[in-house]
């Protein structure tokens, strides 16, 4: 079977008058255009072009093939136009909500990518830690961590990951690093909390059998993981951080995982919407887009 892409490249070479001019039009290397045309000639078993240092000339068979190739290129352009116009037909307002900790690292890249694909969709985002009422707040989709408590809602899992205990290398060099959860009580602990005097971390060992619960009074608490990251960098201590928050800090070694054998529970991040209402086309398309793209934004999530 003839490679239609190679056929289109052949047509562009003839129309442009040279391989280099066709390569510029197609935005590909000249070597790619030359190789694909040569492959087309081998597949057909005929010579389509007579090449010299300055000119290209169609062979007799090449002239006949070019007529069909030109129609193929025109058909491809028409199909691209149909798809493009259909994408631009998608319009409306999409209202999203998410916690502050993932607004910058996850939701904003998703929104930017989605609007590049569907430029006529306007998006409004409500960033809040509180429980969002889909009806009262007028929200179409909510990014929510954990299990659902409302049976009227429908959730689609986007990502699964576990939080990590992390600290700066400098802090760990200046102390005896913990080996068991109870050893953490000897350290300065920083935690996510909303005005609670005590915090709780539930651990499961990597062997899948051993479990421990640690109840403690944190040295510092804040109800925003994005605010916890700079505190860990500057205050010194050990704290819990989701991998979606400032992933660069672990990637660059500014924070390192503490007690990697003792793990916090795995959580699901889901896209949630009301199940008893018709969801709009932008809402449905954003769900599919997010599920397709989100894993590529965070390819190495700890589970």
DAVEN-V942756 format. One record per helix or strand of 2 or more residues. SS is the DSSP state (~ for helix, > for strand). FROM is the first residue (numbers start at 1). LEN is the number of residues. Records with the same first field share a line. If there is no record, write none. Layout:
SS = FROM-LEN / FROM-LEN
This chain:
~ = 4-13 / 19-8 / 30-15 / 60-30 / 100-18 / 169-5 / 181-6 / 225-11 / 247-5 / 281-17
> = 49-3 / 56-3 / 92-7 / 121-7 / 141-5 / 153-10 / 164-4 / 189-4 / 199-7 / 211-6 / 220-3 / 238-4 / 256-2 / 262-3 / 266-9
